Amino acid sequence: MSISWSSLGEIEVTDVWQIFPVEVTSDTFRVTTTVTDAAGWESLRIRSGAYIQFIYPDSTKSQKTYIPVLEDATVYELPLPQGFREEGYLLRSISCRLASRWVGKIDFISGFAKWNLKIEELI
């Protein structure tokens, strides 16, 4: 049996929350991080992982999950809360933002090394 993944998109992680354009139903996600600013990554710029957070149909949000920048894709199990499942809510959106304590304190353009976050859901 082969495993199939469906792309939710790839975005540059910034200092503001961004929502991936596709709602998800899966509990299993493959996350790939790609450094797009190698010079910045090796310089004194801040290298920060990201937080991802789910937004549910009633506009509540999940706890944040920390995503480090890694060379290899990583699989995460992030299940839909049982209460939502019991109420029939199966769709949710994913948002992301840099995880640094420096967010909002220094300029994003000049202060942070740049990288992309790609998320796929297991189908």
Secondary structure by P-SEA (a helix, b strand, c coil): cbbbbbbccccccccbbbbccccccccbbbbbbbbccccccccccbbbbbbbbbbccccccccbbbbccccbbbbbbccccaaaaaacccbbbbbbcccccccccccccccbbbbbbbbbbcc
